[in-house]
Amino acid sequence: MALAAFAPVVGLAGAQGGYFPSAWGWATVPLLWVAALALVLRERVRVSASERAFLGLLVGLTSWILLSATWSVASAPSVLESERGLLYVAAVAAVLLVTRTRDIPRLLGGLLTAICAIAVFSLATRLFPDRVGVYDGTSVYRLAQPIGYWNGLAIFTGMGALVALAFACRSRSVIVRAASAVAPVLLLPTVYFTFGRGAWIALAAGAVFAVAIDPRRLQLLAGLLALLPLPAVGVWAASREPGLTHAGAPLSQAIHDGHRLALVLLLLAVGNAAVAVAFSLVERRIEPSALVRRGFAVAILLVVVAGLVAVFVRYGGPTTLAQKGYHAFKAPPPHVQGNLNKRLLSFSGNGRADLWRLAWDDARAHPVLGAGAGTYERYFLAHQPPQIGLVRDAHGLYVETLAELGPFGLILLVGALVLPLSVLGAARRHPLVPGAAGAYAAYLVHTGVDWDWELPAVTLTGLLCGACLLVAARRSHRSARLSASFRWISVAALVVAAGFAAVGLVGNTALSRSNVARQSGDWARAARDARHAKTWMPWSPRPWVALGRAQLGAGQLPAARASFRKAISMDSGDWENWYRLASASRGETRRHALREAARLFPRAESLRAAAAQGRPNR
């Protein structure tokens, strides 16, 4: 079970978070194979009604995504979205069919190991830039690799910290407790170096949720109070190193500060492991009386109340705070002038209010069925606010789903994501469930303000934590044994799904190879791989675009024009298709193509200038 969680998560996370379609099939097909083998080989397969509902809602959502291609403003992105959705279905199906209640520690342990492996590499790129440095032209010195997006890396490692703290507080093995206590010392500075704010808010929400649902909440709270100070010191130490927190810092300073912080974190990790061992020994030898427990609870309550009073006195009452928060969220991001620490002091949504408004406008324009999965970018390009840079997603799963899939799609999504929380009454007595529930709650919060859904490594981590809640509730929920006929029907469905995933895998891989060959100037190979891709992806214009670009690079202008026209006949709403056609054309054909590109992407000044001049920019 540990390997079943470790392999797909670490593989996807290491491949840019699984963002690109070429990564999906490599995970989907093996996971579907595991699910099918479980149905065929296991003598007894039992799943609860809640588990069947969870999986059924995810299947329904993925089917609705695929079906949306029939009315979508752009069918190709909708089909791609369904391929990603199938990956999530495959992962949940495999986990629910294979995992027993006693396997939960191994499943979460494999998940935590994957997160730590990615975090250690990511943190090493900051601490040892002379040895593990990676080039990232988009992150502006915010830690992002190997997932490729700083906020995605932040919530990914943040969920790992919550799971690690659960192991450190609850594992039966002292060795496991000590090893798990090391993880937050590495994970939380990794979160810090992303310089994101949403992950910290989601992490706090997850921690509060974990404590709130835990029947032994005072023990968990005591463990957190014991195990969090040293990781907090690590975060503070990270913030004090200018070579690691200032964009443009000289490499020599980054190396010096990184090596110094590495030593500090090593000492803190050893110290936190010792704290975990001490906490375990004290917990086993001392049983606090009821009076002590009540006193501890009262003390915590008084601290919380005092904190709230201090906040209200300093910043105003709840209404005033809400107003200030709203205006701060809508405000433009601060000018950090190279000091990335300043980002954490701002509550600016970095344009999210405008992105959500556009998604809402898109939903109002398509109120029944939505505009089609994966099409938010089209609406954004046509209505891009002047103060917002280019984006592909609404940076909010729920509002984007409403825009793309309509109310029914949103109901399927929310129903699936909320369902694991409905079994907490039965699941929460498992010692590790509070950690998994906290991580899952953190994901649900964060995905509402970012594009975690498009990063399978992140969403898979969240869904596996949610699946653990369902598995933990089996003892209290009646689990029906699947009949032989139902099992074979399910196997047939899995085989069909695997075939769909395999087709996507072959097509997306060929398309990716074509793009790599084109970038290296191998036009013949790029064209050959593009032709292979269009054989396996007849519904998509992307192979035709890749073929046209290869032909254009080889100087085959008539063939390139034909390929671009074919792509436009399949999707006339993509400005890039028109721009590629203009690059291969002359005369009125070029001018018409440029006008169409500028119409579809009106905020692009370069396109408007090219349309006015009658020639594309080189």
C-alpha positions as CSV (number, residue, x, y, z in Angstrom):
1,M,0.0,0.0,0.0
2,A,2.8,2.4,0.7
3,L,4.2,1.9,-2.8
4,A,0.7,2.4,-4.3
5,A,0.5,5.8,-2.8
6,F,4.2,6.7,-3.2
7,A,4.7,5.8,-6.9
8,P,2.0,7.9,-8.6
9,V,2.4,10.9,-6.3
10,V,6.1,11.2,-6.5
11,G,6.1,10.4,-10.2
12,L,3.5,13.0,-11.0
13,A,5.1,15.6,-8.7
14,G,8.5,15.1,-10.3
15,A,7.0,15.6,-13.7
16,Q,6.0,19.2,-13.2
17,G,3.2,18.2,-10.9
18,G,1.6,16.2,-13.6
19,Y,0.4,19.4,-15.3
20,F,1.1,18.3,-18.9
21,P,-1.2,15.7,-20.6
22,S,1.8,13.5,-21.5
23,A,2.1,12.6,-17.8
24,W,-1.5,11.5,-17.1
25,G,-1.6,8.2,-19.0
26,W,1.5,6.8,-17.3
27,A,-0.3,7.0,-14.0
28,T,-3.9,6.3,-15.1
29,V,-3.3,3.0,-16.9
30,P,-1.4,1.3,-14.0
31,L,-3.9,2.5,-11.4
32,L,-6.8,1.1,-13.5
33,W,-4.9,-2.1,-13.8
34,V,-4.5,-2.3,-10.0
35,A,-8.2,-1.7,-9.6
36,A,-9.1,-4.4,-12.1
37,L,-6.7,-6.9,-10.5
38,A,-8.3,-6.3,-7.1
39,L,-11.8,-7.1,-8.5
40,V,-10.5,-10.2,-10.3
41,L,-8.2,-11.7,-7.7
42,R,-9.5,-10.8,-4.3
43,E,-12.0,-13.3,-2.8
44,R,-14.0,-10.6,-1.1
45,V,-14.4,-7.0,-2.2
46,R,-16.4,-4.9,0.2
47,V,-17.0,-1.2,-0.2
48,S,-19.4,0.9,1.8
49,A,-22.3,3.0,0.4
50,S,-20.3,6.1,1.1
51,E,-17.3,4.8,-0.9
52,R,-19.5,3.8,-3.8
53,A,-21.1,7.3,-3.7
54,F,-17.7,9.0,-3.7
55,L,-16.4,7.0,-6.6
56,G,-19.7,7.3,-8.4
57,L,-19.8,11.1,-8.1
58,L,-16.2,11.3,-9.4
59,V,-17.2,9.0,-12.3
60,G,-20.2,11.2,-12.9
61,L,-18.1,14.3,-12.9
62,T,-15.6,12.9,-15.3
63,S,-18.4,11.7,-17.6
64,W,-20.0,15.1,-17.5
65,I,-16.7,16.7,-18.4
66,L,-16.3,14.4,-21.4
67,L,-19.9,15.0,-22.4
68,S,-19.4,18.8,-22.3
69,A,-17.3,18.4,-25.4
70,T,-20.5,18.1,-27.4
71,W,-21.6,21.6,-26.5
72,S,-18.2,23.2,-25.5
73,V,-17.0,26.3,-27.2
74,A,-13.8,24.3,-27.7
75,S,-14.2,20.5,-27.6
76,A,-10.5,19.6,-27.6
77,P,-9.8,21.1,-24.1
78,S,-12.9,19.4,-22.8
79,V,-11.6,16.0,-23.9
80,L,-8.3,16.7,-22.3
81,E,-10.0,17.6,-19.0
82,S,-11.8,14.3,-19.0
83,E,-8.4,12.5,-19.4
84,R,-7.2,14.2,-16.2
85,G,-10.5,13.4,-14.5
86,L,-10.1,9.8,-15.3
87,L,-6.7,9.8,-13.5
88,Y,-8.5,10.9,-10.3
89,V,-11.1,8.2,-10.8
90,A,-8.5,5.6,-11.3
91,A,-6.6,6.6,-8.2
92,V,-9.6,6.6,-5.9
93,A,-10.9,3.3,-7.4
94,A,-7.5,1.6,-6.8
95,V,-7.3,2.8,-3.2
96,L,-10.8,1.9,-2.2
97,L,-10.6,-1.5,-3.8
98,V,-7.2,-2.4,-2.4
99,T,-7.0,-0.7,1.0
100,R,-8.2,-2.2,4.2
101,T,-8.6,-0.3,7.5
102,R,-5.4,-1.7,8.8
103,D,-3.5,-0.4,5.7
104,I,-4.2,3.3,6.5
105,P,-0.9,3.9,8.2
106,R,1.0,2.4,5.2
107,L,-1.1,4.4,2.7
108,L,-0.5,7.6,4.5
109,G,3.1,6.7,5.2
110,G,3.7,6.2,1.5
111,L,2.0,9.5,0.7
112,L,4.2,11.3,3.3
113,T,7.3,9.7,2.0
114,A,6.5,10.9,-1.5
115,I,5.9,14.5,-0.3
116,C,9.1,14.5,1.8
117,A,11.1,13.2,-1.2
118,I,9.8,16.1,-3.4
119,A,10.2,18.7,-0.6
120,V,13.8,17.6,0.2
121,F,14.8,18.1,-3.5
122,S,13.0,21.4,-3.7
123,L,14.5,22.7,-0.5
124,A,17.9,21.5,-1.7
125,T,17.7,23.8,-4.7
126,R,17.5,26.7,-2.4
127,L,20.0,25.6,0.2
128,F,22.6,24.2,-2.2
129,P,22.2,26.2,-5.4
130,D,25.8,25.4,-6.4
131,R,25.0,21.7,-6.5
132,V,21.3,21.2,-7.0
133,G,20.4,24.4,-8.8
134,V,17.6,24.3,-11.4
135,Y,16.7,27.0,-13.9
136,D,13.1,28.4,-13.6
137,G,12.4,31.5,-15.6
138,T,8.9,32.0,-14.3
139,S,9.2,31.7,-10.5
140,V,11.0,35.0,-9.7
141,Y,13.0,33.2,-7.0
142,R,9.9,31.6,-5.4
143,L,10.5,27.9,-4.8
144,A,8.4,26.0,-7.3
145,Q,10.4,23.0,-8.7
146,P,9.8,20.2,-9.4
147,I,6.1,20.8,-9.3
148,G,6.5,23.9,-11.4
149,Y,4.1,26.2,-9.5
150,W,5.0,27.8,-6.2
151,N,1.5,27.7,-4.7
152,G,1.1,24.1,-5.8
153,L,4.3,23.2,-4.1
154,A,3.2,25.1,-1.0
155,I,-0.1,23.3,-0.4
156,F,1.5,19.9,-1.4
157,T,4.2,20.2,1.3
158,G,1.7,21.8,3.7
159,M,-0.6,18.7,3.5
160,G,2.5,16.6,4.2
161,A,3.2,18.6,7.3
162,L,-0.2,17.9,8.7
163,V,0.1,14.1,8.0
164,A,3.6,14.1,9.5
165,L,2.4,15.8,12.7
166,A,-0.4,13.1,13.0
167,F,2.2,10.4,12.8
168,A,4.5,12.2,15.3
169,C,1.7,12.5,17.8
170,R,-0.1,9.2,17.3
171,S,2.1,6.4,15.8
172,R,2.6,3.4,18.1
173,S,6.3,3.2,17.1
174,V,8.7,5.6,18.8
175,I,11.0,5.4,15.8
176,V,8.2,6.4,13.4
177,R,7.3,9.3,15.7
178,A,10.8,10.5,15.7
179,A,11.2,10.2,12.0
180,S,7.9,11.9,11.4
181,A,8.8,14.8,13.7
182,V,11.8,15.5,11.4
183,A,9.5,16.1,8.4
184,P,7.8,19.4,9.5
185,V,11.3,21.0,10.1
186,L,11.9,20.4,6.3
187,L,8.4,20.8,5.0
188,L,7.5,24.1,6.6
189,P,10.6,26.1,5.4
190,T,9.8,24.7,2.0
191,V,6.3,26.2,2.2
192,Y,7.9,29.4,3.4
193,F,10.3,29.7,0.4
194,T,7.3,29.6,-2.0
195,F,6.4,32.9,-0.5
196,G,2.7,32.1,-0.9
197,R,0.0,33.1,1.6
198,G,-2.9,30.9,0.6
199,A,-1.1,27.8,1.7
200,W,-0.5,29.1,5.2
201,I,-4.2,30.0,5.5
202,A,-5.2,26.6,4.3
203,L,-2.6,24.9,6.6
204,A,-4.0,26.8,9.6
205,A,-7.6,25.9,8.6
206,G,-6.5,22.2,8.3
207,A,-4.8,22.2,11.7
208,V,-7.9,23.8,13.4
209,F,-10.1,21.3,11.6
210,A,-8.0,18.3,12.7
211,V,-8.1,19.4,16.3
212,A,-11.8,20.1,16.2
213,I,-12.9,16.7,14.9
214,D,-10.4,14.7,17.0
215,P,-12.1,12.9,20.0
216,R,-8.7,13.1,21.7
217,R,-8.2,16.7,20.7
218,L,-6.4,17.8,23.9
219,Q,-3.7,15.1,23.3
220,L,-3.3,16.2,19.7
221,L,-3.2,19.8,20.7
222,A,-0.5,19.1,23.3
223,G,1.5,17.2,20.7
224,L,1.2,20.2,18.3
225,L,2.3,22.6,21.0
226,A,5.3,20.4,21.7
227,L,6.3,19.6,18.0
228,L,5.6,22.9,16.2
229,P,8.0,25.4,18.0
230,L,11.2,24.0,16.4
231,P,9.8,24.0,12.9
232,A,8.6,27.5,13.6
233,V,12.2,28.4,14.5
234,G,13.3,26.9,11.2
235,V,10.8,29.1,9.3
236,W,12.0,32.2,11.2
237,A,15.6,31.3,10.5
238,A,14.8,30.9,6.8
239,S,13.2,34.4,6.7
240,R,16.4,35.9,8.2
241,E,18.7,34.8,5.3
242,P,18.7,37.6,2.7
243,G,20.5,35.5,0.1
244,L,17.6,33.1,0.2
245,T,14.7,35.6,0.4
246,H,15.8,38.4,-2.0
247,A,15.4,38.1,-5.7
248,G,18.6,39.0,-7.4
249,A,20.8,38.0,-4.5
250,P,24.4,37.1,-5.7
251,L,25.0,33.4,-6.0
252,S,27.8,33.5,-3.6
253,Q,25.6,35.0,-0.9
254,A,22.8,32.4,-1.7
255,I,25.4,29.6,-1.3
256,H,26.7,30.9,2.0
257,D,23.2,31.6,3.5
258,G,21.9,28.3,2.2
259,H,24.7,26.2,3.8
260,R,24.2,28.0,7.1
261,L,20.5,27.4,7.1
262,A,21.0,23.8,6.2
263,L,23.0,23.3,9.3
264,V,20.4,25.1,11.4
265,L,17.6,22.9,10.0
266,L,19.7,19.8,10.6
267,L,20.1,20.6,14.3
268,L,16.4,21.5,14.6
269,A,15.4,18.3,12.9
270,V,17.4,16.3,15.5
271,G,15.9,18.3,18.3
272,N,12.4,17.8,17.1
273,A,12.9,14.1,16.8
274,A,14.1,14.1,20.4
275,V,11.0,16.1,21.4
276,A,8.8,13.5,19.7
277,V,10.5,10.7,21.6
278,A,10.1,12.6,24.9
279,F,6.5,13.3,24.2
280,S,5.8,9.7,23.5
281,L,7.5,8.5,26.7
282,V,5.7,11.1,28.8
283,E,2.4,10.3,27.2
284,R,2.8,6.6,28.0
285,R,3.9,7.0,31.6
286,I,1.7,9.9,32.7
287,E,-2.1,9.9,32.6
288,P,-3.4,13.4,33.2
289,S,-6.3,13.6,35.6
290,A,-9.7,14.9,34.5
291,L,-8.9,18.1,36.5
292,V,-5.6,18.6,34.6
293,R,-7.3,18.0,31.2
294,R,-10.1,20.5,32.1
295,G,-7.5,23.0,33.2
296,F,-5.6,22.6,30.0
297,A,-8.7,23.1,27.9
298,V,-9.6,26.2,29.9
299,A,-6.1,27.6,29.4
300,I,-6.3,27.0,25.7
301,L,-9.7,28.6,25.5
302,L,-8.5,31.7,27.4
303,V,-5.5,32.1,25.1
304,V,-7.8,31.9,22.0
305,V,-10.2,34.5,23.6
306,A,-7.3,36.8,24.5
307,G,-6.0,36.5,21.0
308,L,-9.3,37.4,19.5
309,V,-9.8,40.3,21.8
310,A,-6.3,41.6,20.9
311,V,-7.1,41.4,17.2
312,F,-10.4,43.2,17.6
313,V,-8.9,45.9,19.7
314,R,-6.0,46.4,17.2
315,Y,-7.9,46.0,13.9
316,G,-11.6,46.5,14.7
317,G,-14.7,44.2,15.1
318,P,-15.7,41.4,12.7
319,T,-17.5,43.8,10.3
320,T,-14.6,46.1,10.1
321,L,-12.2,43.2,9.7
322,A,-14.3,41.8,6.9
323,Q,-14.4,45.2,5.1
324,K,-10.6,45.7,5.5
325,G,-10.0,42.2,4.3
326,Y,-12.2,42.6,1.3
327,H,-10.5,45.9,0.2
328,A,-7.1,44.4,0.9
329,F,-7.9,41.3,-1.2
330,K,-9.0,43.4,-4.1
331,A,-5.9,45.7,-3.9
332,P,-3.0,45.2,-6.3
333,P,-0.1,43.1,-5.0
334,P,2.6,45.1,-3.2
335,H,5.9,46.1,-4.7
336,V,8.3,43.9,-2.8
337,Q,11.5,45.5,-4.4
338,G,13.3,42.1,-4.3
339,N,12.5,41.3,-0.7
340,L,10.0,38.4,-1.1
341,N,9.4,38.4,2.7
342,K,7.1,41.4,2.1
343,R,4.7,39.3,0.1
344,L,3.6,37.5,3.3
345,L,2.5,40.8,4.9
346,S,0.0,41.5,2.1
347,F,-3.6,40.2,1.8
348,S,-3.8,41.0,-1.8
349,G,-5.5,38.4,-4.0
350,N,-3.2,39.2,-6.9
351,G,-6.1,39.8,-9.2
352,R,-8.2,36.8,-8.1
353,A,-11.3,39.0,-7.6
354,D,-11.2,39.9,-11.3
355,L,-10.6,36.3,-12.3
356,W,-13.6,35.1,-10.3
357,R,-15.8,37.9,-11.6
358,L,-14.9,36.8,-15.2
359,A,-15.8,33.2,-14.3
360,W,-19.1,34.4,-12.8
361,D,-19.8,36.4,-16.0
362,D,-18.9,33.3,-18.0
363,A,-21.4,31.3,-15.9
364,R,-24.1,33.8,-16.5
365,A,-23.4,33.7,-20.3
366,H,-23.8,29.9,-20.2
367,P,-26.2,29.4,-17.3
368,V,-27.5,25.9,-17.9
369,L,-24.7,23.6,-19.2
370,G,-21.6,25.9,-18.9
371,A,-19.2,26.8,-21.6
372,G,-17.5,23.4,-21.6
373,A,-14.6,22.0,-19.6
374,G,-11.3,23.6,-20.0
375,T,-12.6,26.8,-21.8
376,Y,-12.2,29.5,-19.2
377,E,-9.1,30.7,-20.9
378,R,-11.1,31.5,-24.0
379,Y,-13.5,33.8,-22.1
380,F,-10.6,35.4,-20.2
381,L,-8.7,36.2,-23.4
382,A,-11.8,37.9,-24.9
383,H,-12.5,39.9,-21.7
384,Q,-9.0,40.3,-20.1
385,P,-8.9,43.2,-17.6
386,P,-6.0,45.6,-18.3
387,Q,-4.4,45.1,-14.9
388,I,-4.3,41.3,-15.1
389,G,-1.6,39.3,-16.8
390,L,-2.3,36.2,-18.9
391,V,-3.8,33.2,-17.1
392,R,-5.3,29.9,-18.2
393,D,-7.5,29.2,-15.1
394,A,-9.8,31.1,-12.8
395,H,-7.6,30.3,-9.8
396,G,-10.6,28.9,-8.0
397,L,-12.0,25.4,-8.7
398,Y,-15.5,25.9,-7.6
399,V,-16.3,29.1,-9.5
400,E,-14.4,27.8,-12.6
401,T,-16.5,24.6,-12.5
402,L,-19.7,26.6,-12.4
403,A,-18.5,28.6,-15.5
404,E,-17.4,25.5,-17.5
405,L,-19.8,22.8,-16.4
406,G,-22.8,24.6,-15.1
407,P,-24.8,24.1,-11.9
408,F,-25.0,20.3,-12.4
409,G,-21.3,20.0,-12.8
410,L,-20.7,22.0,-9.7
411,I,-23.1,19.8,-7.8
412,L,-21.2,16.7,-8.8
413,L,-17.9,18.3,-7.9
414,V,-19.0,19.6,-4.5
415,G,-20.9,16.4,-3.7
416,A,-17.8,14.3,-4.4
417,L,-15.4,16.5,-2.4
418,V,-17.7,16.9,0.6
419,L,-18.7,13.3,0.9
420,P,-15.6,12.1,2.8
421,L,-16.3,14.7,5.4
422,S,-19.7,13.1,6.0
423,V,-18.2,10.0,7.5
424,L,-16.0,11.7,10.0
425,G,-18.3,10.8,12.9
426,A,-17.4,7.2,12.4
427,A,-13.8,7.6,11.0
428,R,-12.4,10.1,13.5
429,R,-11.6,7.5,16.1
430,H,-8.8,6.1,14.0
431,P,-5.6,7.7,15.4
432,L,-4.3,9.0,12.1
433,V,-7.6,10.3,10.7
434,P,-7.4,13.8,12.2
435,G,-4.1,14.3,10.3
436,A,-5.6,13.0,7.0
437,A,-8.8,15.0,7.6
438,G,-6.8,18.2,8.3
439,A,-4.8,17.7,5.1
440,Y,-8.0,17.1,3.1
441,A,-9.6,20.2,4.6
442,A,-6.5,22.2,3.7
443,Y,-6.8,21.0,0.1
444,L,-10.5,21.9,-0.1
445,V,-9.8,25.4,1.2
446,H,-6.8,26.0,-1.1
447,T,-8.3,24.6,-4.3
448,G,-11.0,27.2,-3.9
449,V,-8.5,30.0,-4.5
450,D,-6.0,28.3,-6.9
451,W,-5.6,25.9,-9.7
452,D,-4.7,22.8,-7.7
453,W,-7.1,20.6,-9.8
454,E,-4.8,21.1,-12.8
455,L,-1.9,19.7,-10.8
456,P,-2.6,16.0,-10.4
457,A,0.1,15.5,-7.8
458,V,-1.6,18.0,-5.5
459,T,-5.2,16.8,-6.1
460,L,-4.2,13.2,-5.9
461,T,-2.7,13.8,-2.5
462,G,-5.9,15.5,-1.4
463,L,-8.1,12.8,-2.8
464,L,-6.1,10.0,-1.2
465,C,-6.4,11.7,2.2
466,G,-10.2,11.9,1.6
467,A,-10.3,8.2,0.6
468,C,-8.5,7.3,3.9
469,L,-11.5,8.9,5.8
470,L,-13.9,6.6,3.9
471,V,-11.8,3.5,4.5
472,A,-11.4,4.3,8.2
473,A,-15.2,4.5,8.5
474,R,-15.8,1.0,7.2
475,R,-16.0,-0.6,10.7
476,S,-19.0,1.6,11.6
477,H,-20.7,1.5,8.1
478,R,-22.2,-1.5,6.6
479,S,-20.1,-2.6,3.6
480,A,-21.8,-4.7,1.0
481,R,-20.0,-7.5,-0.7
482,L,-19.8,-6.9,-4.5
483,S,-21.5,-9.6,-6.5
484,A,-19.7,-11.5,-9.1
485,S,-21.7,-10.0,-11.9
486,F,-21.1,-6.5,-10.7
487,R,-17.4,-7.2,-10.4
488,W,-17.1,-8.4,-14.0
489,I,-19.1,-5.5,-15.3
490,S,-16.8,-3.2,-13.3
491,V,-13.8,-4.9,-14.8
492,A,-15.2,-4.4,-18.3
493,A,-15.7,-0.7,-17.5
494,L,-12.1,-0.4,-16.2
495,V,-10.8,-2.1,-19.4
496,V,-12.7,0.4,-21.5
497,A,-11.4,3.3,-19.4
498,A,-7.9,1.9,-19.6
499,G,-8.2,1.8,-23.4
500,F,-9.3,5.5,-23.4
501,A,-6.4,6.4,-21.2
502,A,-3.9,4.4,-23.4
503,V,-5.1,6.2,-26.5
504,G,-4.6,9.5,-24.7
505,L,-1.2,8.3,-23.5
506,V,0.1,7.4,-27.0
507,G,-1.3,10.6,-28.6
508,N,-0.1,13.0,-25.9
509,T,3.3,11.4,-25.8
510,A,3.7,11.6,-29.6
511,L,2.7,15.3,-29.5
512,S,5.1,16.0,-26.7
513,R,7.9,14.4,-28.7
514,S,7.0,16.5,-31.7
515,N,7.3,19.7,-29.6
516,V,10.7,18.6,-28.2
517,A,12.0,17.8,-31.7
518,R,10.8,21.1,-33.1
519,Q,12.5,23.0,-30.3
520,S,15.8,21.2,-31.2
521,G,15.3,22.0,-34.9
522,D,14.6,18.4,-36.0
523,W,11.8,19.3,-38.4
524,A,11.5,15.9,-40.0
525,R,11.1,14.1,-36.7
526,A,8.7,16.8,-35.4
527,A,6.5,16.3,-38.4
528,R,6.6,12.5,-38.1
529,D,5.6,12.6,-34.4
530,A,2.9,15.1,-35.2
531,R,1.4,12.8,-37.8
532,H,1.6,10.0,-35.3
533,A,-0.2,12.1,-32.7
534,K,-3.1,13.1,-35.1
535,T,-3.7,9.4,-35.8
536,W,-4.4,8.8,-32.1
537,M,-6.0,12.2,-31.4
538,P,-8.4,12.8,-34.4
539,W,-10.6,15.0,-32.2
540,S,-7.8,17.5,-31.5
541,P,-6.4,20.3,-33.6
542,R,-3.2,20.3,-31.6
543,P,-1.4,17.6,-33.7
544,W,-2.3,19.6,-36.8
545,V,-0.8,22.8,-35.2
546,A,2.4,20.8,-34.3
547,L,2.6,19.5,-37.9
548,G,2.1,22.9,-39.3
549,R,4.9,24.4,-37.1
550,A,7.3,21.6,-38.2
551,Q,6.4,22.2,-41.8
552,L,6.8,26.0,-41.4
553,G,10.2,25.5,-39.8
554,A,11.3,23.3,-42.7
555,G,10.2,26.0,-45.2
556,Q,7.2,24.0,-46.5
557,L,4.8,27.0,-46.6
558,P,1.9,25.5,-48.6
559,A,1.9,22.4,-46.5
560,A,2.0,24.5,-43.3
561,R,-0.9,26.6,-44.4
562,A,-2.9,23.5,-45.1
563,S,-2.2,22.1,-41.7
564,F,-3.1,25.4,-39.9
565,R,-6.3,25.6,-41.9
566,K,-7.2,22.1,-40.8
567,A,-6.6,23.1,-37.2
568,I,-8.8,26.2,-37.6
569,S,-11.6,24.1,-39.2
570,M,-11.6,22.1,-36.0
571,D,-11.2,25.0,-33.6
572,S,-11.7,28.5,-35.0
573,G,-11.7,30.1,-31.6
574,D,-8.0,29.7,-30.8
575,W,-6.1,32.9,-31.6
576,E,-2.8,31.0,-31.9
577,N,-4.1,28.9,-34.8
578,W,-4.9,32.1,-36.7
579,Y,-1.5,33.6,-35.8
580,R,0.3,30.5,-37.0
581,L,-1.6,30.7,-40.3
582,A,-0.6,34.3,-40.7
583,S,3.0,33.3,-40.2
584,A,2.8,30.9,-43.1
585,S,0.7,33.2,-45.4
586,R,0.9,36.3,-47.5
587,G,-1.4,39.0,-48.8
588,E,-5.0,39.1,-47.8
589,T,-4.9,35.7,-46.2
590,R,-2.3,36.9,-43.8
591,R,-4.1,40.1,-43.0
592,H,-7.4,38.2,-42.4
593,A,-5.7,35.7,-40.1
594,L,-4.1,38.5,-38.1
595,R,-7.4,40.3,-37.7
596,E,-9.0,37.1,-36.4
597,A,-6.2,36.6,-33.9
598,A,-6.5,40.1,-32.7
599,R,-10.3,39.8,-32.4
600,L,-10.0,36.6,-30.2
601,F,-7.2,38.2,-28.0
602,P,-8.0,41.9,-28.0
603,R,-5.8,42.8,-25.1
604,A,-2.6,41.7,-26.9
605,E,-1.0,44.9,-28.1
606,S,1.5,43.0,-30.3
607,L,-1.4,41.3,-32.1
608,R,-3.2,44.6,-32.7
609,A,0.0,46.1,-34.0
610,A,0.6,43.1,-36.3
611,A,-2.9,43.3,-37.6
612,A,-2.5,47.0,-38.3
613,Q,0.8,46.4,-40.1
614,G,-0.4,43.4,-41.9
615,R,2.5,41.1,-40.9
616,P,3.2,39.0,-37.8
617,N,5.9,39.9,-35.3
618,R,9.1,37.9,-35.7
